[in-house]
Amino acid sequence: MIERFVVDSGAYETWLAGHQDQYVINAERILNPDNLVLHRATCRTINGTPAHGATWVGSYVKLVGTREELETAHPAARPCRQCL
């Protein structure tokens, strides 16, 4: 089941800690199909300490689930160049 993290970065970080075998789509709030990036949950670009700011969510949202769920729901998502 796909979950969406929009406001609570702590909930997203808790989800990551318990789902290292899952996947994340990093997206603009409006889910612009031209800017959806699929990552492994372990990817350093969406996990750990945020490079810009103090939170992982805000202007961007995180959609999380299995790779199959995310690719089926958002076929326009492109794979991350760092982890996939």
C-alpha positions as CSV (number, residue, x, y, z in Angstrom):
1,M,0.0,0.0,0.0
2,I,1.4,3.4,-1.0
3,E,1.8,5.9,1.8
4,R,2.3,9.7,1.3
5,F,4.4,11.9,3.6
6,V,3.5,15.5,3.2
7,V,4.1,17.3,6.5
8,D,5.7,15.0,9.1
9,S,9.4,14.4,8.3
10,G,9.7,12.4,11.5
11,A,7.1,9.9,10.4
12,Y,8.9,9.6,7.0
13,E,12.2,9.0,8.8
14,T,10.6,6.4,11.0
15,W,9.1,4.7,8.0
16,L,12.5,4.6,6.3
17,A,14.1,3.0,9.3
18,G,11.6,0.1,9.2
19,H,11.5,-0.3,5.4
20,Q,15.0,-0.3,4.0
21,D,13.9,-2.9,1.4
22,Q,11.2,-0.6,0.0
23,Y,11.2,2.4,-2.4
24,V,10.4,6.1,-2.4
25,I,9.2,8.5,-5.0
26,N,10.4,12.1,-4.4
27,A,7.9,14.5,-5.9
28,E,6.8,18.1,-6.0
29,R,3.6,18.6,-4.0
30,I,1.6,18.8,-7.2
31,L,3.0,15.4,-8.4
32,N,4.3,16.9,-11.6
33,P,4.8,13.8,-13.8
34,D,8.0,15.4,-15.3
35,N,9.6,15.5,-11.8
36,L,9.0,12.2,-10.2
37,V,12.1,10.3,-9.1
38,L,12.1,6.7,-7.9
39,H,14.7,5.8,-5.2
40,R,15.6,2.8,-3.1
41,A,14.8,3.6,0.6
42,T,18.5,3.4,1.3
43,C,19.4,6.1,-1.2
44,R,21.6,8.8,0.4
45,T,19.7,11.5,-1.5
46,I,16.4,10.8,0.3
47,N,17.7,9.3,3.6
48,G,19.8,10.5,6.5
49,T,20.4,14.2,7.0
50,P,18.6,16.5,4.5
51,A,21.1,18.3,2.3
52,H,18.9,21.4,2.0
53,G,16.9,22.5,5.0
54,A,15.9,20.7,8.1
55,T,13.2,18.4,6.7
56,W,12.6,15.8,4.0
57,V,9.1,16.9,3.4
58,G,7.5,20.3,2.8
59,S,7.8,21.6,-0.8
60,Y,8.4,18.0,-1.8
61,V,6.4,14.9,-0.8
62,K,7.5,11.3,-0.4
63,L,5.4,8.5,-1.8
64,V,6.5,5.1,-0.3
65,G,5.8,1.5,-1.0
66,T,7.1,-1.4,-3.1
67,R,8.7,-0.7,-6.4
68,E,5.9,-2.4,-8.2
69,E,3.2,-0.4,-6.4
70,L,5.0,2.9,-7.1
71,E,5.8,2.1,-10.8
72,T,2.2,1.0,-11.4
73,A,0.7,4.1,-9.8
74,H,3.3,6.5,-11.3
75,P,4.8,5.1,-14.5
76,A,6.4,8.4,-15.4
77,A,8.7,8.2,-12.4
78,R,12.3,8.0,-13.6
79,P,15.0,6.0,-11.7
80,C,17.4,7.8,-9.5
81,R,20.9,8.0,-11.0
82,Q,22.5,7.4,-7.6
83,C,20.8,4.2,-6.5
84,L,19.0,2.5,-9.4
